[in-house]
């Protein structure tokens, strides 16, 4: 299963309690207080693992608790601090506080502490002063943080293929990359995003995402819209894929409207328009002045099935993806 949104509970470790103890040895009758400090509780850390591509593991396990620090002991022996709890997540994971909805972290690389372990309590040796040379008290360890988190995955890709159902996105990504999505002649064949890697020359790779079909009202949650619109937010280049046989002008307006409603920033990304299925189009359709119809857009006429125009199409999206954002 492709899981891209989960809710989990995290609890960092409590700090160990400080110790109340006094040194009693045969040759040190006035040894004094000797209670050690408690150890620190373990942090809960989210760490990016580039080998992961889904939040599936969190579907089966929702509770994550770090260990507590050990209490202090006599003879000024400090308690051992607990190990941190490391939780691996895929790159592109956005972390939200489940209660407030506030974004906590956006993990593309590296790691982030989502819950800090409690500080260990001080033993009675720490409280000895010239006026109180034998304190009989120590601190308790501080409790660790606990919270519910929402983890939301947003795929990181160079290019996002956006189109209405049956526009041919799955066929294109299967022709250009190593991905093998399910392909059939009915709406919503693709029910989860697919990532594929296209080899460009000897040392260039292009990551292409097939975003499941968007319909009118997707930004309101209709169809599978909100489930997958967020994956477009990571892409450098947007390809508006249109079926040349099925009202491409209307489809173009619908797609741009949905992208705009979700995020105006998406319309400022580099993009091209690809008219697919030209192998089945008649001469009148092919010769229509598409540059005028889609004013300001760069148009590519392609056939994912026949492979027509795909070489030039791939070269262009590779060029756009190399431009600094």
Order of alpha helices (4+ residues) and beta strands (2+ residues): beta-beta-alpha-beta-beta-beta-beta-beta-beta-beta-alpha-beta-beta-alpha-beta-alpha-beta-alpha-alpha-beta-alpha
